[in-house]
Amino acid sequence: MRLAIHQFAPVLGDMPGNAQRMAAAATESGAELVLTPELSLSGYDLRDDAALLALPVHPGEPAAFAPALADLPGVVVGLPELGDDGVVYNAAVLVRSGHVTFRHRKRYLPTYGMFDEMRWFGRGSRLDACDLAAGWRAGILVCEDFWHPALSYLLAVRGINLLLVAAAAPGRGVLQAGDDALFASTAVWERMARTTAQLYGIYVALANRAGVEGGATFAGGSVIVGPSGDVLARAPEGEEALIAAELSLAELARSRRPYAHARDEDPAWTLEELARALEEVP
């Protein structure tokens, strides 16, 4: 399966224009699946406009919010979603051939530093996996979700072999002279992606946005990582880019020999220990 990442700077509030740009990049990539950054349809710094721009999304129904994507095989799009409960969610949705086939609502909404997402969004309450092409099972996380290892673990025990992470992470921290990255945060994100991939023997794709918005400089630095932890494709920091890699089921099988981490995982025991730990919390 050919996977692409469209690292770009969405225009704040220009949902039709951003959809057109994603469609053009997806066509250019020739990929079966294209991953875009967090809130790629709307831009990130929405604040009160999140409620004004929020759109209803229902898996199984046409993706009326982005007709430009109708003829594409698969694009993961970030947008403010208006739930049936009237709550606005920070969501990532998989659009395939003009229909929504999967939706993930961001669970962990940061409220530190420049972030104040819990003022504008509700927290997602479920974590599910989705089936793609034959043999491919994927999970989707949104930015801060990836910093909570339990989510990657829960998806791994559901049998995913591809983790898709949509992010809007600003560049933070300066590395010492001689280091390859501009921002210390870029190195951290890549290290997390490589570690997660190798621990579970899965592909990890991280799409981080670029550009400047709301006073923040977004770092870019998107990566596609193989199940052995090797970087298959890397986007530059701070600028727009389109990267792609070929994913292989055979490579997944090879990466899990001689390792048996996924095979030997015991989620039932983990559940028992979690219950016991919660009982011990003062």
Secondary structure, DSSP 8 states (H G I E B T S, - for coil): -EEEEEE----TT-HHHHHHHHHHHHHHHT-SEEE--TTTTT-S--TTHHHHH-B---TTSB-TT-GGGTT-S-EEEEEEEE-TTS-EEEEEEEEETTEEEEEEE------STT--GGGT-B------EEE-STT-EEEEEEGGGGGSHHHHHHHHTTT-SEEEEEE--B---B--TT-S-SBHHHHHHHHHHHHHHHHHT-EEEEEE--SEETTEEB-B--EEE-TTS-EEEE--BSS-EEEEEE--HHHHHHHTSS--HHHH--HHHHHHHHHHHHHH--
